[in-house]
Amino acid sequence: MGREPQRNPKDLDPTHLSEFRERLTRCREANPDAWDASRNLVGQPQVQLTLKRLTAAIQDSPSLPFALRNQLVGVLREGTANRIQELPGEGLRQLTGLPPTKAVRALCILFGLARQEGSAEPVPAISAAQIERFVRTCPNPFDLLREADVASLLDLGAGDLSFASELVDQYLPILQERQQDLIVHCIDRLKPGSKLGGPLHPGHAKLKSLRQPTPGLRFQFWGDQDMFDLGKATNLLPHYTIATCQAPATPTFALEPSRVSPPIIEEHLRKTKGVFRTVRVEGEEALEVLHGGRTLLFPPWKFEIRGPLALLDLLSRHGKLCVLSAVDAEVFWELLSQLVADSRMRPTDVIFSPAIIAELFGPLYVSLSTLPVGESVVLSNLTDLRHDLPRVLTTPDVQERHYRFRHIEVRRGAVFEGVPCSRTARLFKDMTEEPPPWFLVLVPAEPTELQAIPPKN
């Protein structure tokens, strides 16, 4: 097919053009920090990459009318601009109501390229639509690190760093050949040197190896760091190509506090886990649990319930692609109840048991529970996805109150050929009483997509 001819801005629907200009102005005024940060995107060293990323984001934005999208891309691509001043200023002004530099900066904010004050770190230019196309055809989502312009990963709850170590071993040599950096940032709440947590602490040799200055590797580990309070974790990137959580903790993410009230959660924990209390052991606070006639010690926050909404919110803020691996059954069904559109799957004050799950999820339960190990399914092929996931974390860097995932893949199993994984995932094969875990691949929608509901696949 021939290329669609470009039209004069006067040919655009005046209402659409006016609404777009107003939206651009509101976005700029509501994000003063991002406006300051956008200065870094229009300088001489960055302008070509900025225009490439911006045109890709605009092309994949279903919230803009096609004609407007087409003209914006045409203006930004006209010639091969090495400086903003080389862009057709009058064309940009007619479309945005702003002079060229301010227009490009405002567009960068609207399409999510400038979000964090003072950050000079590269943000992946790859769009959500490009990522979705990639993960639909590639069985290993972490291979996105080989395709994206920025190879960066954030590992939340990194534990013994076994996953990070496998990932570095697999991808660093490939990226070194291309003279491209691999950025791996890991966060875990266990306090280094604590007597609690046992094998989940990273070994000294592994941590030393990852921290060893290595060409092309930018590794950082934050221990004693709550993933939901990242104030102390300086040097985090505004966004990562991939954000992942390996084996999300039970019961932390196995109960949703917005769905189940605190008294019912506490009663359930005491019934299933045992009597528990806070004690001090060798000078540090711990959670003592009496379970099956044994006294067990855990970090003091072991039974702190955050729920899947908090985890999904966190992942979607930091990752262009989100991966949850080695997800046990308890966490999976609670997580799934929040991802589907049908609110009946989120009953108030009901603790999920196998019988209740089978009844609540009905045909969806049958389809997923019979999924063979190693096989996968696109969730939207089975049911409608939820489009109004609430932002439950309060931070100034995210303006929208709701978000959604444009693509969700559900896979059965813990270990997959060629896919790096954690030590916990490898241990699942020895857990004879545990059903096979789950693996989820989620692509967050761009902020500019939030008003557009995609058709069911």
N, C-alpha and C positions, 0 to 999 in steps of 0.2 A: 504493500500500500504506500501511496505517496505521503510525503510529510504534510501535515496540516498547515496551510498558509497562515502566517502571523497577521493579526488584525491590529488596526489602529486602536489605542486606548479609548477613543471616542466611540468605538463600536461595542464596547463592553456595556453590560447592563448597568445603568447609573446607580441603581440601588445596591447592587453587589459591590461596585467600586467604593461607594460611600461607606458601606458597612465594613469593608476591609480596611479602609483608612482609619475609621473610628476604632476598630479592633487593634490595629497597630499602635495607635496613640495610647489606648488604655493599657496595653501590654507594656509599653515603654514606661509609662508613668507609674505603673504598679510594681516595677522591678528596678528600683534605683541601683541596687548592687550589681545586678546583671548588666545594666546600662554602663556602669563604670568598667566592668570586666570586658565588655564588648570592644573597648578601645584596643585590646590586645589582638583582636581578630582582623582589624583593618589596616594594620601597619604593613610595611613593605615585605617583611619575611613571611607573613601569614596570609596575605590577601588571596593568592591563587588557591591555596587549600581551602580558605574560607568560602570562596565563591563556588568551588567544587562541591563542598559539603552542603552549602545553602541550596544550590540548584537541585541536588539529589533529594534534600528534605522537601522542597517545594513540589517536585515531581510526584512524590509519594504521599502527598497530603490530600486525602479525599474531602477535607472540609472546605477546600477552595473550589469555586466553579472552574470548569476545565479551561475556559477562555482566559480567565485571569491567571490561572496557573501557567498556561502556555506563554502568555505575554511576559510574566515575571521571569520565567526561565530564559526566554528569548533575549530580554534586555540584559540579564546577568551574564549571558554567554556571548553577547555581541562582541566580536573581536576576541582577542586573548589578553585580557586585562592583567597587567602587572601592578597596576595601581588603581585605586578606586577612581581617581580622576580620569582614567581612560574609559570608564563606563559611560554610556549615553545618559547624561545627567537629566535631560529633559524628559526622556522616557521613564526614568525612575521617579521623577517628580510627579509626572502625570498619574502614575500608578499608586504611589505611596503618599503623595503630598509633602514629601521631604526631600532635601538636597541629597546627593549621592551618598556621602559618608554616613549621614544620620539614617538614611534609608536602609543601607546595608546593616548597620548596627541594630536598628529596630527589627529588621527581618531576622537577624541572628537570635534575638531574644524570643521573638514569636515562635520560631521553629526550634528552640531549645539548644542552640549552639553556645549561648553565653548564659551561664546560670550561677556562677559562684564568684564572689568578689575576689579580685586579686589573683585568680588562678591562671598561670601561664602554661599549665600542663595541657597536652593535647587531649581533646575529647574525640572519641571515635566518630568518624563522619558517616559511617554506614547507617542507612536508614532502617526503620523497623520493617518496612516492606522487603528490603533486600535481605534482612536477617531471616524473615519468615521464609522467603524463597530458598535460602540456603539450608535451613534446618529441615525443610520438607524433603530435601533431596539427599542430605548427608546424614548417615547414621550416627556420626560422632559430633555432637554440638560443639565440643571444645576445639574442633578443627576450624571454627570461626577465627581463632587466633592466627591462623595461617592466611586468612583471607582479608581480614579487616585492616584498615590503615594504621590502627593502633592496637597492639597486642597487649591487653591489660586484663587482669583478673583479680577480683576481690573474693577471698574465701572467708566466709562468716562462720565462726565456730570451728576454727581450723584444727583444734585438738592436737594430735601428735605430729601434724604436718606431713603425714604419709601421702595424702592426696597432692599437696603442693610439691612434694619431692618427685612424685611420679610425673606430674604435669611438666615440671622443669626439665626432667630427663627426656621427655618425649618431644617437647617443642623448642627448647632453647637451641639445639644444634641446627634445626631448620631455619630459625630466625637469625641465628648468627651468620649463616651463609648469605642471607639477604641484607646483612648489616642493619637489622631491625631489632630494637629493644623488646625484651619480654618483661613486662611489669607484673609482679605477683605480690599482692598485699594480703596479709593474713591477720585475722583478729580472733582472739579466744579469751574467754572470761576467767579461765583458770589462772591463778596467781603463780608465776614461776617460783619454784622452791617450796610450794605448799605440799603438805603431806597428804592432801586430799586430791582425788582425781586419778590417782594411780597411773595406768598405762596411757591415759589420754594426754599426759604431759609430753611435749616434744623431747626426744632424746638430745643430749648435749651434742653428740657428734652430728646428728642430722641438722640441728639448728646452726651449728658452726659451719657446716658445709654450705648451707643455703646463704648464710651471711658472708661467706668468703667472697671477696671481690672477684667477679667473673665477667668477662667481656659480654655485653649485651643483656645481662641480667640485673634487673632492679628489684630486689627483694626486700620486704620489710615485714616484721612480725611485731604485733602489739599483744603482749600478754597482760593478764589482769585488766582486761578491757571489755566492758559491757557493750555488745554490738548496738544496743539501743541508746547508748549515751556516748557518742563518739567525740565529745569535746576534747578529750585528751589525745586522740589519735590524729596528731598533726601530719601533714603531708599526704593525706588521703586525696585521691583524685576526685574531681567533680562527678565524673561518670566513668564506668569501666565497660570494656567490651562485654565482659561476662561477670556476673555476680552469682556466686554459688554457695550452697549450704549442704554439706555432706552429713547425712544421718541426723536430721533435725531432732533435737532432744525431746524425749518423753519424760515427764508429762508436760514440759514447758509449752510445747506446741500441739499437744494432743487434746486440749480443751480450749474453746473460744470463750473468753470472759464476757464478750458482748452477747453471747447466746446462753451461757450457763452462769447462774448467779454464784457469788462466792461461797455461801453456806453449802450449796449442793456440791460445788467443786471440792471443798474441804472434806465433806462427808465421804465423797467418792474416793478421795486420796487415802483417807484413814481406813476405808473398807478394803481397798485393793492393795495399798502399799504398806499399811500398818500405822501404828501410833508413832508420831514423830514430834520432836522438840529441838530447839536450838541449844547447843552446848558449846563449851570451849575445850579444844584439844591442843595441848602443847602450845598454848598461847594464841591459837587462832579459832575463829568462830566456825562451827560446823553444824550440819543437820544430822541428828541422830534418829534413825528409823528402826523400830522393832518389827521385823518381818520374818515370819516363819520360825519363830523361836530364836532368831539371830539378831544381833545388834549391828547395824550397818551405819557407816559414816559417809556423808557426802558434803560437797561444798554447801554453804548456807543457803544459796539461791536455787538449789536443786528442784524444789517444788514451787518456785516462783512461776506463775502461769502468765504467759504473754499471748499465746494463741496464734493461729495461722494468719489472721489479718495483720498482725504486727509484722510477722516475718515476710509476708507478701508485699506489704507496704515498703519495708526496708529494701528488699531485693529490687523492687521496681524503681526505686529512687536511684539506686546505684548502678544497675546493670542494664545495658542495651539488650542483653539476653540473660535470662535467669534459669539456673539449673538446680534442681533439688534431687539429690541422689541418696540411695539407701534409706528411703522413707518407710518407716514401719507402718503396720496396718492402722494402729490407733491414730497416728498423725495424718495418715493419708486420707481417711474418710472424713475427718474433721476439716482437713484442708479442702477436700473436694466439695464439701457442703457449701463452702464460701465461694467457690469458683463457678458454680452453676447458677443459672438464672432462676430456677424454681425455688422460691422462698420456703416452700413446704419442706425442703430438705435441710432447713435451718430451724428446727423447732426449739422453742424456748424451754430451758431447764430440763432437757432430756439428755441423759447420758447415753452415748452410743454403745450398744451391745451388738454382737453379730446378728442377733435376731431383728433388732430394731433397724440396723443398717440395711438388711435385706428387704425389710418392709418399706422403709422410707425411700430407698433409691430404686426399688423395683427393677424394671428392665435395664436401667443403667448398671445396677449392681450385678445383674446376670452377665451383661456384656463384659464388664471389667473383671469380675471374679473368675471368669472362664478364660481370660486372656492368657495364652501360654507364656511361660518364661522366655524372655528374649524378644517377644513380639510387642508391637506398639499400636496405638490408635490415636487419631486426632480427636480430641474431646468434642469439638463442635460437630463432628459427624454423628455423635451419639445423643447430644443434647445441646440446648442453647447455652451460651456462655453468659455470665453475669457482666453487665456493662456499667454498674454503679458501685464498684468496690470502694468502700469508704477509706479515706486517709485517716488512720488512727494515730499516727505519730505526728506530733506538733513540732514543726521546724520551719524557720522563716524562708528556707530556700525553695520550698515547693508551694505554689499558689493554689493549684486546683484542689478541690475538696474530694473529688472522686477520680478514679482511674479505671482502666480495664486492661486485659490481655487480649491481643488480637489473634493469638495462636497459642494453643496448649496441646502438647503431646504427652500422652501417658504411656509409659513403658513398664513392663513387668520384669523384675529381677534386680540384682545388685551389681553384678559384674558383667561387662559387655566387651567383646573383643575390640581392642584398640582404643578403648575409652579409659583414661586415667581414673582411678578411684581411690578411696580411703581404705585404711586397714579395717575399719568397721564393716565396710561393704564386703570385704573378702571373708570376714568372719561369719557372715550370714549363712554360708553353706554348712557351717557346723552347728547352727542353732536349729536343731531338729524340731523343736516345738513352735518355732516361729514360721508363719507363712512367708512366701517370697515377698520381698519388699517392692517398692515402687520407685520409679525414676520419672521426673517431670521436667519438661522443657517448655519454658514460657517466654513469649515475646511481648513485652509491654507495648501498648499503643503509644504513639507520639502524642504530646500534649495537644497538638493541632488536630488530632483525630478524635478527640473525646466526644465531639458532638455527632460524629459519623458512625452509624451502626452498620458493620459489614454484613453482607448476606451470609446466610448459613451455607457451609461448604456442601 
